[in-house]
Amino acid sequence: MKSSSGRSENQPQNSVVEARPPEHPFVDQHQLLQGEVLTRLKKIEGQVRGVYKMIESGRSCSEIVIQLAAIRSAVNRVGATVLTCHMAEIIENNTKDNKDIHASLNEFMDVFKKFS
């Protein structure tokens, strides 16, 4: 039922929704990156299945190589995204722990070398 002011009787007069910053600034970013990475990996999985079928059906090597190059490129993009996330985590954690930035960079480079 509506009052004379046009509001519902059950609705509070001063209903203000406050926007609060996230408790952890990287939480939303991590959730977005996770969704993005999972979506990309599903596409890569489909590409790999496609190459499998191409090989089974006897498609030309040149066509298969083109698809393999596309898969490699997609995997590299996923890796770069995950590395970016990892770097942000390292910097955040080491800043919180008052560690030297060089320690952060060395830690990141160890992981980066494994990827590249």
C-alpha positions, -999 to +999 in steps of 0.1 A: +000+000+000+013+034-009+013+065+014+003+100+002+040+106-006+041+077-031+063+055-010+054+020+001+044+020+038+070-007+044+098+013+029+119+034+053+119+071+048+156+076+045+167+045+026+202+054+014+225+027+001+261+035+008+288+023-015+316+008+005+350+001-009+359-036-009+377-048+022+405-062+001+412-041-031+423-071-051+393-094-044+372-079-072+401-079-095+409-115-087+373-126-093+373-107-127+406-123-137+395-157-126+364-155-148+384-141-177+411-169-174+385-197-171+367-184-202+399-183-221+409-218-210+375-231-221+381-216-255+416-231-256+402-265-246+378-262-276+407-253-299+427-283-287+397-306-293+394-291-328+430-299-336+425-334-324+396-338-348+416-322-376+443-348-371+418-376-370+402-364-402+435-361-420+436-323-424+467-308-439+497-302-416+497-265-425+461-261-413+470-279-381+501-258-375+480-226-379+456-238-352+485-249-329+500-214-332+467-199-322+465-222-292+501-213-282+492-176-285+461-180-264+480-199-237+506-171-236+478-145-231+464-165-202+499-169-188+505-131-190+472-124-173+481-148-144+516-134-142+501-099-138+478-111-110+508-128-094+528-096-095+500-077-079+498-103-051+535-102-044+537-065-043+506-063-020+518-090+004+554-077+005+543-041+010+521-053+039+550-072+054+574-043+048+596-064+026+621-048+002+608-042-034+638-062-047+625-093-028+592-088-046+609-085-080+631-115-074+601-136-064+582-125-095+612-132-118+615-167-104+579-174-115+583-155-148+613-175-158+593-207-153+566-194-177+589-181-204 
